[in-house]
Amino acid sequence: MHGERRGDEVVVGGDARQRFYDASGYGRPLEGNEVALSRVEAAHLLLRGDVETVADAGERMGFQAFFADSTGDGFGVRFLVYSDLRRRGFYLSPAREGWVPDPAEDVDFVVYPRGKGPQEGDVAYRVRAVGERTAVQATDLGDRVLAVVDEESEVTYFETEHIDVDGGTETDLPEGVPGSLLADRVLLWDPPADLHRRAFYGQQLAEREGVGTDALQLSLLEAAYLAARGAVDVEAGYEGIVDAGRNVEGDRFDRRLRAYAALREAGVVPKTGFKFGADFRTYREVEDVESLGHSERLVRVVPAGHTFLPRDLALDVRLAHGVRKEMVFALVPGESDVEWLAVRRLTP
């Protein structure tokens, strides 16, 4: 079986349609029994020996020459991902016009469920292939799989998904609880007990009963959120709390406050995620801190236009998995709502 290069495709005749497209989901059918293969598909079939040579301008190339001639533009990374998924038993197509309907620019392959091919039209994964040092825009993630090829040609898969956050924590906020702004936190000297016990705001200054104070210390995020809703009253006011937060961490405070408020409004309780290297750990439902379960998610807050490095994603996801939590990124835009991006390790 031999092919002929035509532009960015390789055309194979003979019984190619039955042998490649109908039986194994390679290429796209042309007139008669011809099939057009993408460069990645052709290289894979050359390596397997199913296609012997590819003719280009009168020269016949085997796998080595064809592969060397095709390098650049991320071809090597795409080839490794394509071959890995084929070895795992999947049929897949390049996300290109003629191969799949409505291809997306930031997707390289459409992967079909095991046992199915392009004829059925069902899709298991949409895959973007990158090298471990390739930066990825946050806007290019969500509802697709990121396949990362490391320097030893191993492939790691991350499932990325836009999610909704929702929880079942409900509480009636008090009004005008007096507090004092002290550097990077706010102290409430005589708070209602349910503010901490039922809604999990703050940390008790003295965790044992009978030690002389019921004072509750709030983070600046918690204090700003409560002050904006009239639940806390400090002399500096809401703006003073926000100014203190900006003095501590600049614009990052505003992004984290927006994410914090969005979580609280959704009935989710966010608490510091510092010991996990994240902005927040979150609890979907809190009834009483005395019977508090484990947090379910780690949240890192980033600007909506954030650029991820695959190595950083791998670190965050590995850590979250190691402590049995889901890794979620809060993408904070300029004016619109916060978006939530969940990233998980995937074994296809």
N, C-alpha and C positions, 0 to 999 in steps of 0.2 A: 504494500500500500504506500503510495507516494502522494505528496501534496504539492501545491503550487501557491506561492505567496502572491497575493493580490492586495496591494496597499497594506493595511494593518490586519489582514485576515489571511488564513491559509485555507485554500479550497481543496477538498479531497473528493474524488469521484468513485467510480466503481460501485460497490455495494455499501458506500459510506453511510447512507441514510439508515439502512437497516442495522448495520454493524455498530455505528457510533451513536446516532441520535436516538433511534427507536429503542435500541437495546440498553444503552448506557447513558443517555442524556447529554452527550457531547455536542457542542456546536448548535448551529441553526440550519434548518433545511433550506436548500435552494431548489432550482428547477430539477426535475428528474430525481436522480439519486445522489446528487452532489450535496455536500455539507460544508458550510463555512465555519472554520474554527478560529477562535481568538488566539493570540500568540501564546497565552498561558496554556490553553487547552492543547495547542499543537506541541508545545514543549513537553507537556506531560505525556502525551501519546508517543512522542519521539523517545523519551526516556524509557517508557514501557516496551518499546519496540513494536507497537501497534501501527505506527507510521514509521517508515524506514528513512525517508529523506524528504526535504522540502526544497523545491526548485525556486530560485530567485535570480532573475536576470541570467538565465542559462547555467547557473551554478547550483549543484545539488549539495545541500547541507544536512549533515546528521545532527544529533542532539547537541554536541559540543559546539559546533560552529553556529547553529541556530541560537542557542542560549547566549553565547558571547555576543552575537549580533543584536540581541534583543535587550541587553542590559541598559539600565538607565530608566528614569521615570518610575522608579519603584517596582520594576518588573520582577527583580529577584525576590523581593518580599512577597509580592502577590503570588508568585510561583510556589513558594514554600507553603503559604497558607492554602492555596488550591490543592496542592499535593497532599497536605496533611488531612484536609477534610475528605478527599477521595479515599485515603487510606482508612479513615474512620467509617467508611461505608455510605457517604453522602453523594448524591448527584447535586451539582451546582452549576450555575451559569454566570458569566460575567454580566455585571449590571450595566448593559449597553443597549442602545437602540437596536432593535431587531432580535435581540436575545430575550429581553424581558420587557413587559409593558411599564411605562412611566419610570424609567431608571432615575435614581437620585445621584447627584454629583458626588456626594460624600459616601457612597456605598460602592464597594468593589465587586461583591458577589451576592447573588441570591441563592440561598441554600434550601433545598427541598427536604421535606420529611423523609426519613429512611423508608425505602421501598417505593418512593415516588420520584417523578422527574418533571421536566418542564411541561410535559403534556397535560398533567393534572392541574397545574397552576397554584397548588398549595405552597405556602412558604413557611419554613421553619425558622430561618434566621436571615437577616440582612447584615452583611459582614463588611467592615472596613478594615483593611490590612495596613499596618504601619510597622516601622522599625522601632526599636526601643528608645531611640533618641529623637524620634519625630514628634514635634509638638502637635497637639490636637485641640482645636477650638471646642469650648463647651457647647456651642451652638451646633456642632457636628455630631453630638452624641445624643442618645435617647432613642429608644425603640430600635436599637441595632446592636450588633456585637462588634466589639473592638478586638481584633486579632493582632497581638503584638509579637513580633519576631525579634528574639534577643540576639546577641552577638554570636551565640553558638547555634543559631538557626532553630532553636526550640520555639514553639508557638504557645502562647498563653492567651486564653480567651476571657474577655470581660463582657458580661451582659449589661447593657445600659438601658435604663427605662425611666421615662417621665412618670412620676407617681403623684397621687393626691395624699396629703397627710390629714389624718383625722383621728380624734381621740374621744374619750368619754369622761374626761375630768370636768366636773361642773362645780362652781362655787359662787356664792354671792359675795362680792367684794365689799369691804367696809367703806366708810366715808371719812376722809380727813384724819387718818391716824397720824399723830405727830411723830416726826423723826428728825434726826440730825445727820447732815452730810459731813462725813469725816473722811477726807482724802479720797480713797477709792472704794468707799462703801457707805451705806446709809444704815443707821441704827434706829430701830423703832423700840422705844423704851417700854411701852405698855400696849402691845399689839393684841388683837383678838386671837385666841388660841387656834381657831380654824384656819387662819391665814397660812400658818405653817403646816398644821396637822392634816387638814383636808385638801388644801390647794398646793402644798409643798413649795411655798415661797420662803426664801431665805434659809438661814441656819440659826438655830438657837445659840445665843452667846454662851449660855451655861446649859449643857445637855442634861444635867441631872436636876431633879426637882429639889426644892428646899435649899437652894444655894444663894438665894437673895435677890434674883432678878429673873424676869421673864423676857428680857430684851431679845429682839430678833435682828440679826444683821442681814441686810440685803445687798446683793451685788448691784452695781450701777445700772445694769440692764433691768433687773427686777424692779429697782426703785423708779427708773424712768418710765417703765411700762405702767406701774401702779400710779405714779404721779400724774401721768397723762389722763388717767381715768378717775382722778379725784380720790383715790383710795389712800394716798399717802400725802402728807403735807409737811414739806420742809421749807425753811426760810428762803433758800435759794430758788425754790420752785422747780418746775420741770426743766426749764432752760438751764438752770444752774447744774442740775444733775447731768444733763447732756453735755454741757461744757466740760464738766469734770471727766466724763467718759472720753471726750475728744482729746483732752489733754493727756490722757493715759495712752490712747491707741489711735488717735487721728480718725480718718474717715472710716476705718474698719469698725469703729464703734457704731456708726450709723447703719452700716450694713448688718451688723450682728443684731442691732435693736430691731430692725425691720423683720429679720428672720425670727427673732424671739417672739415678737408680737404676732406674726403669722402663725406660729406654732400654738401660742396660747389661745388665739382666737379659734383655732381648729380643735381645741380641747386636748391638746398635747402639752405635757409638762416638760419644758427644757431645763436642764441643770448643767452646770459646767462639765465639759468633757476634757478638762486639762490633763488629767492623769492618763487619758487615752490618746492624747495628742490631737484632740478635736475641739471644736467650739462648744458643742453640746452633746450630752447624752440625753435621750428622751424617753419618757414614760407615756404610754398611750392612755392609761387610766390609773388614777390615784384616788383611793377612797380614804386611806389613813396611812400616814407615814410609818406607823407602828407595824403595819403589815405590808410594807412596800416590797414589790417584786423587783426583778432585774430590769434594767432599761433595755429597750429593744433595738435602738438605733444610735449610731454616732453621726453627728451632723457637722460638716465643715462648711463655713460660709465663704463664698467667693463672688466676685463681680460676675454679672451675666456674660460678659465677654471674656471670661477667664480662659487662659491657655493651659491645658494640662500636659505634663510630661508623663509618658507611660510609667516610668519608674516611680513617680510620686503616687500615681493611681494604684500601682501594685502594692506600695507600702501601706497606704490607707486601707485598701480592701483586705490585705493580709492581716493587718492588726484587728480590724473589725471582726473578721472571721474567727480569729484566735480567741476573742472574748465573746463569741457567739452573738454578734450584733450585725445589723445591716448597715452598710456605709451609704450615707446620703449626702449629697452636696446641695446646699441652698444657693441657687443662682439669683442674685439680687440685681434687678435691672434699675434703670434710672427712675421710672415713674410707675410702671405696671406691676402686677403681682409677682411675688416671689415664685420661682419655679423650683421643683424638687427633682433631682436626678439621682436615682439609685444605681449603684454599680456593684456587681457581684461577680465572683469567679464562676466560670462556666466550663463544664466538661461536656462538649458536644456528643 
